Structures are given as structure tokens and as C-alpha cells.
Amino acid sequence: MKKDDLTQVKHIGALRMKMLYDSGIKTIRQLHQMPLEKLVQVKTIGENYAKLIKAAVAESYGKKPEKPAPKAPKTVSAKKKKVEDFNQNLRKQIKVLSKRLKQANENLKPLGKKKYLELYVDFKKRSKTLKAHLNGLNKNAGELSQKVAKNIIKNADALSATLKNIGKKPKKKKYQKVSQEIQSFSKMLKKTRP
């Protein structure tokens, strides 16, 4: 690098070189020795370019420029936000599922039909167990891995859809189907406890 050719320094073109010449800076060595505060005051340079020019000059002298403290990578905050979104989505799904269980409970009441009473009692028992698992899950949602939370949301969504589609008339097949789905979902929740 030529000592007198300031345009060899990164971020210095013909106009900035002229401004530096007007300020009395004619060599790279002089530029290296010039304080940052003075370099900032040179017309067309400013604070941002002054730092960049000082770093480029320091590199040409074999010194590494002082780097500011590294900022937290955006991927970490993005990842954290994604996990928070999953936890929020999981809590929302738990709330919806609890509401659907309550509605299904009302819709499946046997109302005077004793032949469905045993099935209804089984359904109530499984619902109660599931509600207990859901309450525990709601408290520990932040401790779940993203993969597990995704799986729970998917299965909760499917169960919620089934519960939503239950009609007003109780039938043996409805009780059995809903009870089986509730039982399998409860087992899955039990396995995924942190």
C-alpha cells in the first residue's frame, strides 16, 4: 500500500481524500494517528465512516480494530419467540379443548336413557382425567420441547374437532369413539410430562 495514496484505504474515495488533504492529512500514517473525534469532524466522513476508516487503517498496520461487544444473534431471539409462540398456542389449544369437553359433557348426557348411563359415567371419568392432565400441562407448557408441543397441539386439535362434531343425541358409538380418543390423548399427555 502506498503511504501517500489515501484512496487505497477502504471507504476513502477521491472526494474524501480531498477533504482529508484540506484537513492536513496526506498520509495513511497521519490518518492512523489522527484521533477519531477529529476524523468525525472532517466534511463527508461523519461518525459511521470515521469508525470504518479507522478500522481499515488499523488493519493495514496489522492491528485488529477494536470490535464492539457482540450483539446477541437474532436467531436466538427468533428461536425464543418461536418457543413462546408455541407455548401460547399450546395454552390456547388447552383452553379450547377444555371448552369442547364441557360442551360434549352437556351434549352426551343420557337424559333418562339408562342404557347409556354406564357409557356416560366412563366418558365423565376419562374427561376428568384429561382435564387434570391439561391443567398440569398448562402449568408446565414452557418446559416442553418444541417437537412435543407441536405433537400435543396437533392431537389436541384433532380431539377438539371430534368433540365439536358430537350431536345432541347420545349413541353408543359416539360414547365409545370419544372415550377412546380422550383415553389415547390422556396417555400421550402422561408420557410427555417433563
C-alpha positions as CSV (number, residue, x, y, z in Angstrom):
1,M,0.0,0.0,0.0
2,K,1.4,3.4,-0.9
3,K,1.8,5.6,2.1
4,D,0.6,8.8,0.3
5,D,-2.4,7.2,-1.5
6,L,-5.3,7.6,0.9
7,T,-7.7,6.1,-1.7
8,Q,-6.1,2.7,-1.0
9,V,-7.9,2.8,2.3
10,K,-11.3,1.3,2.3
11,H,-14.2,3.9,2.4
12,I,-11.9,6.7,1.1
13,G,-12.6,7.9,-2.4
14,A,-11.4,10.9,-4.3
15,L,-13.8,13.3,-2.6
16,R,-12.9,12.1,1.0
17,M,-9.2,12.1,0.1
18,K,-9.6,15.8,-1.0
19,M,-11.4,16.6,2.3
20,L,-8.6,14.9,4.3
21,Y,-5.9,16.7,2.3
22,D,-7.7,20.0,3.1
23,S,-7.6,19.0,6.8
24,G,-3.9,18.4,6.6
25,I,-4.0,14.6,6.4
26,K,-1.9,13.5,3.5
27,T,-0.5,10.0,4.5
28,I,-2.0,6.8,5.9
29,R,0.3,7.1,8.9
30,Q,-1.2,10.6,9.7
31,L,-4.7,9.1,9.3
32,H,-3.8,6.3,11.6
33,Q,-2.5,8.7,14.3
34,M,-5.5,11.1,13.9
35,P,-8.0,10.8,16.8
36,L,-11.4,9.5,15.9
37,E,-13.1,12.7,17.2
38,K,-11.1,14.8,14.7
39,L,-11.8,12.4,11.9
40,V,-15.5,12.7,12.6
41,Q,-15.4,16.4,12.0
42,V,-14.0,16.1,8.5
43,K,-16.6,17.0,6.0
44,T,-18.3,14.0,4.2
45,I,-17.0,11.5,6.8
46,G,-19.2,11.6,9.9
47,E,-19.1,9.1,12.8
48,N,-20.0,5.9,11.0
49,Y,-17.4,6.3,8.2
50,A,-14.8,7.6,10.7
51,K,-15.1,4.3,12.6
52,L,-14.9,2.3,9.4
53,I,-11.9,4.2,8.0
54,K,-10.1,3.9,11.4
55,A,-10.7,0.1,11.3
56,A,-9.4,-0.2,7.7
57,V,-6.3,1.8,8.6
58,A,-5.7,-0.2,11.7
59,E,-5.9,-3.4,9.6
60,S,-3.4,-2.0,7.1
61,Y,-1.0,-1.5,10.1
62,G,-1.5,-5.1,11.2
63,K,-3.6,-4.2,14.2
64,K,-7.0,-5.6,14.6
65,P,-9.6,-2.9,15.2
66,E,-11.4,-3.0,18.5
67,K,-14.7,-4.6,18.0
68,P,-17.7,-3.5,19.9
69,A,-19.3,-6.1,22.2
70,P,-21.1,-8.7,20.1
71,K,-24.8,-8.3,19.9
72,A,-27.0,-11.3,20.7
73,P,-27.6,-13.1,17.5
74,K,-31.1,-12.6,16.1
75,T,-31.6,-16.4,15.7
76,V,-31.6,-16.8,19.4
77,S,-34.3,-14.2,19.9
78,A,-36.2,-15.6,16.9
79,K,-35.9,-19.1,18.4
80,K,-37.1,-17.8,21.8
81,K,-40.0,-16.0,20.2
82,K,-40.9,-19.2,18.3
83,V,-40.9,-21.2,21.5
84,E,-43.0,-18.5,23.2
85,D,-45.5,-18.7,20.3
86,F,-45.7,-22.5,20.6
87,N,-46.3,-22.2,24.3
88,Q,-49.0,-19.6,23.7
89,N,-50.6,-21.7,21.0
90,L,-50.5,-24.7,23.3
91,R,-52.2,-22.8,26.1
92,K,-54.8,-21.6,23.7
93,Q,-55.4,-25.2,22.4
94,I,-55.8,-26.4,26.0
95,K,-58.4,-23.7,26.7
96,V,-60.3,-24.7,23.5
97,L,-60.1,-28.4,24.4
98,S,-61.4,-27.8,27.9
99,K,-64.3,-25.8,26.5
100,R,-65.1,-28.6,24.0
101,L,-65.0,-31.2,26.8
102,K,-67.6,-29.2,28.7
103,Q,-69.8,-28.9,25.7
104,A,-69.5,-32.6,24.9
105,N,-70.4,-33.3,28.5
106,E,-73.7,-31.4,28.1
107,N,-74.4,-33.0,24.7
108,L,-73.8,-36.5,25.8
109,K,-75.9,-36.5,28.9
110,P,-78.2,-39.6,28.7
111,L,-81.3,-37.7,29.9
112,G,-83.5,-40.6,31.1
113,K,-81.9,-43.3,28.9
114,K,-80.4,-45.8,31.4
115,K,-78.8,-47.8,28.6
116,Y,-76.2,-45.0,28.1
117,L,-75.6,-44.2,31.7
118,E,-72.6,-46.6,32.1
119,L,-71.0,-45.1,28.9
120,Y,-71.7,-41.6,30.1
121,V,-70.0,-42.4,33.5
122,D,-67.0,-43.8,31.7
123,F,-66.9,-40.7,29.5
124,K,-67.1,-38.4,32.6
125,K,-64.3,-40.3,34.3
126,R,-62.0,-40.0,31.3
127,S,-62.9,-36.4,30.8
128,K,-62.0,-35.7,34.4
129,T,-58.6,-37.4,34.0
130,L,-58.0,-35.5,30.8
131,K,-58.8,-32.2,32.5
132,A,-56.3,-33.0,35.3
133,H,-53.6,-33.7,32.6
134,L,-54.5,-30.5,30.8
135,N,-54.2,-28.4,33.9
136,G,-50.7,-30.0,34.6
137,L,-49.7,-29.4,31.0
138,N,-50.8,-25.8,31.2
139,K,-48.6,-25.2,34.2
140,N,-45.6,-26.9,32.6
141,A,-46.0,-25.7,29.0
142,G,-42.7,-23.8,29.0
143,E,-40.7,-26.9,29.9
144,L,-41.8,-28.9,26.8
145,S,-39.7,-29.3,23.7
146,Q,-41.0,-27.7,20.5
147,K,-41.5,-31.2,18.9
148,V,-43.6,-32.4,21.8
149,A,-45.6,-29.2,22.0
150,K,-46.3,-29.5,18.2
151,N,-47.5,-33.1,18.6
152,I,-49.7,-32.2,21.5
153,I,-51.2,-29.3,19.6
154,K,-51.9,-31.5,16.6
155,N,-53.6,-34.2,18.7
156,A,-55.5,-31.7,20.8
157,D,-56.8,-30.1,17.6
158,A,-58.0,-33.5,16.3
159,L,-59.7,-34.3,19.6
160,S,-61.2,-30.8,19.7
161,A,-62.7,-31.3,16.2
162,T,-64.2,-34.7,17.3
163,L,-65.7,-33.2,20.4
164,K,-67.1,-30.3,18.4
165,N,-68.9,-32.6,16.0
166,I,-70.8,-34.5,18.6
167,G,-74.5,-34.2,18.1
168,K,-77.2,-33.8,20.7
169,K,-78.4,-37.4,20.5
170,P,-76.3,-39.8,22.6
171,K,-75.4,-43.0,20.8
172,K,-73.2,-45.9,21.9
173,K,-70.7,-45.4,19.0
174,K,-70.3,-41.7,19.9
175,Y,-69.5,-42.5,23.5
176,Q,-67.1,-45.2,22.6
177,K,-65.3,-43.1,20.0
178,V,-65.0,-40.1,22.2
179,S,-63.9,-42.1,25.2
180,Q,-61.2,-43.9,23.2
181,E,-59.9,-40.6,21.8
182,I,-59.8,-39.0,25.2
183,Q,-58.1,-42.0,26.7
184,S,-55.4,-42.1,24.0
185,F,-54.8,-38.3,24.3
186,S,-54.6,-38.6,28.1
187,K,-52.0,-41.4,27.7
188,M,-50.0,-39.3,25.3
189,L,-50.0,-36.4,27.8
190,K,-49.0,-38.6,30.6
191,K,-45.9,-39.8,28.5
192,T,-44.9,-36.3,27.6
193,R,-44.7,-34.9,31.2
194,P,-41.4,-33.1,31.8
